[in-house]
Amino acid sequence: MSASYIGLDVGGTKIAAARLSGGELVADALEPTDGSGAEALIDELCRAIESVRTDDVEAVGIGLPSVVEFASGRAKTSVNVPLQDVPIRELLSERAGLPVFVDNDASVAALAEACDGEEIVVENLVMFTVGTGVGGGLVLGGRPYRGATGAAAEMGHTLIGLRLEGGTPAAGESFPQPGSLESFAAGRELDRLAAEAVEENPDSYLGRRKAAGDERITGEDVVAGAKEGDEIALGLVTLLGERLGVGIANAINLLDPDVVAIGGGVSSAGDLLLEPAARVARSYVLPGVGESTEIRLARHGAQAGVLGAALLAKLETRRANERQEGP
């Protein structure tokens, strides 16, 4: 019997779980994220593992919206889930009785986008995941890049909108910082823009949804309206895409990658998000840089995170076995 691997993609609002078996994702499950506390979230992760587990599972991979110390699997800090200095790998390994590997959610999504099957085929890739927040992942020189402590590629916290004419403003007390990419281009910002648009444009698609009884208009409604051709909703998606494009330009100028991939829930807007993002990014890239960079949507769509988490488990299990076998 061939081995299979479980992947969990943990977001600020939902947890996706699936099993990678024979190169395909099977037995997927989705449920809301319990943000009431670390213990409750860990209980939920255990339930998610069990919901797709079979006897042939060898390991679990988890993508978290957190700064992760990869070597230990500790979630150091998090913005959208209640995990601060929590040894996730240790706790879940004990409870599940399986090897567990933990990484940042956008880093595992980048791994999925750089792979064909289970082999990395894109040498240099930058991943932007636009969901509740904005995450980032890197594959450089054909290997996942995690930095000195495993915490690299926090693309959402790069600063794209600070006003410096009067000196450097004081940093905020919490994250995302004002002026960061996440503060301008995350799904949470699209929620805020949607709420404003409802009040200002009651006859728009969003206004009609509100009048029809929707208690809360969100970014998902904006994307739906944009796809229907509503000018107000389309304008909001375009605005978010243009802001994302500034962050993409910074990544291209810094890294000159082969591919920039855009994933996460907001990427369901498709070309309506991609076109303004790519247009603005190209306009801010230094001539001669990024000439071969492809800017595209994540090929695995909403499954990029859970697939990457399962691939992480598989690749790290292989590396661990190779180290045990020795030269």
Secondary structure, 3 states (H helix, E strand, C coil): CCCEEEEEEECCCEEEEEEEECCEEEEEEEEECCCCCHHHHHHHHHHHHHHHCCCCEEEEEEEECEEEECCCCEEEEECCCCCCCECHHHHHHHHHCCCEEEEEHHHHHHHHHHEECCEECCCCEEEEEECCCEEEEEEECCEECCCCCCCCCCHHHCECCCCCCCCCCCCCCCCCCCCEHHHHHCHHHHHHHHHHHHHHCCCCHHHHHHHCCCCCCCHHHHHHHHHCCCHHHHHHHHHHHHHHHHHHHHHHHHHCCCEEEEECHHHHHCHHHHHHHHHHHHHHCCCCCCCCCEEEECCCHHHHHHHHHHHHHHHHHHHHHHHHHCC
